[in-house]
Structures are given as structure tokens and as C-alpha cells.
Amino acid sequence: TFFSLQRGMKPEAAIPVPKAETVVDYGCRIDNFADLAAILVNLDVVVSVDTAALHLAGALGVKAYGLIHFSPDWRWELAGEQTRWYDTVTLLRQERPFDWSSCLTRLTAVLRRLAHAPDELSPLR
């Protein structure tokens, strides 16, 4: 099951998942960071671009994958999958400017692996 945390957007527009998958809209239930934090700590894994949700997931120790732009914000540095800021966040970087397909291909492989190995979902606390 996928959970959309995108506010102001239908989940189908925010998450390109197969039709057979379920998408639950939690974006309409988030009024502040406390609401978001309460949801994040109950998810197996978070996937986000560089947003407050990704930073909050990392700060809370929630396993997360960040889809990072080719020319990233300074916090993410210029290379590597790990970040000095959050032990539980893995960075999936664009290989070329404006090309998210490489990130999504790697993310798909990661999610498939995690679906078959749920013990890997435990956060690094």
C-alpha cells in the first residue's frame, strides 16, 4: 500500500503507481509538522524529493529514500548515496540534469527488494 503525503493534490497525480496498487491519501490529514511526524513514524519507508518530509523522516530515524536533483542543495553534497545528516536516508541522485528515470529505476529495484525482505525495513536506531 502506498500513502500519499502530498497536500492539495490527488494521490493519483502525486504517485505514479500501478493501477493494482492502493494509494491512501494522507495529505488531506496533515495540518502541521506534528501531524506529518506522526504519519512518518508509522510508515515502513518514505520516498521523497528534497522536501521537509524527507528531512523530518531523517531526523526521526525513519528509513527514507531521497530523489536528489543532479545539481543538489548543498546539504546533499555532490556525490554518494549516504548523507552526513541522516543515517536512515539513502540518496538516489539524477545521473543527468532533468532525468528522473535513472532515480526511479533504482527506486523501483529498491522497493522490490524491500518487499521481499521486510527485515531490511527496520530503521537504523
N, C-alpha and C positions, 0 to 999 in steps of 0.2 A: 504494500500500500504506500502511495506517495502522499505527502502532506504539503500543500502549498502555503507558504507564509507570505506570499505577495499580496500587499494591500491594494485595493482598488482595481483588481484585475481578476477576471475569471480564471480559475486554475488551469483550464484547458489552454489558455493563451500563454500562461507562465511556464508550464511544464510540458514539453513535447514527449509524452509517454505513449506507449502503445495503447490502443483503444481498450484492450482487455484489462489493463491495469486500472486500479481505483485511485482517484485523486480526491483527497478530502481538503476542503478549503478552510484553513485556519486563519488566513489573512484577515477575514472579517471579524475575528475574535481578538485581535491584537490592538490594544489601545495605548500601550506603553512598553518600556523595556522589561518590566516585571512580568507582563503577560508573555512576551516573547521568550524570556528566560525560562518560564515555567513550561512552555511548549518544548523548547530546545532540549532541556534535560531529560525529556521523556522520549526522544527520538533515538533510533539506532545510529543514524548517520545524517549529517547535514551536508547539503550541496549548495554552494552559493558563489556568486561572483563577489568582488570586493565590496562588501556591504557591512553595515553594522551587525547584521545577523551573523556573518562569518566571524567577526571579531568577538562578538558575545559568545558564540559557540566555543571558540578557542579559549576565552577567558574562563568559561565554565568547565572546561575539560571534556567537552563533547567531541566525539570523533567527527571530523569535518573534512570536506574536500573543497578547496577554493579554486575556481576557474579564474586564472590570472591573465590579464592583458599582456601582450608582447612587450609593451613599454609600461611596466608596472609602477604603482605608487612606491615611494622609497622604502616603505616598511617591508615590502616583499623582496627587496634586493633584486638582483638581475638574473640569478640562476638558482637552480636547485629546487627540490620538492619539499624540503623542510624549511621551517621558519624559526628564527630565534625567539619569537614572541609566544608561540603556542605549540606545545608538544603534540597535541592531538590533531593539528591541522596539516593536511598534505596539500601541496600546491600543484595544480595541473596547469601548466603555462602554455600560452599560444606559441606555436613554433614560428608563425609568420604573422605580421600585422593583419588584423581583421579576420583571421581564420580561426574560428572556434571549432572546426571539425576535428582537429587533432586532439583538442581537450576533451571533446565529447566522446571520441573513440576510446581514449584512455579511461574516461569515467565509466563508460559502458562496461569495459573489461573489469574494472574495479568492482562495480556494483554486482556484476555476475559472480565474481569470485566471492564477495561477501555474502551473497545469497546462498552460496553452497558451503560457506564456512562461518556460521554465525558466531563462533567463539572469537573470531577476529574483530567483532564489533565492540568488544569491551573497551572502554576508554582507558587511556594510559594515566591512571590516577596514582 
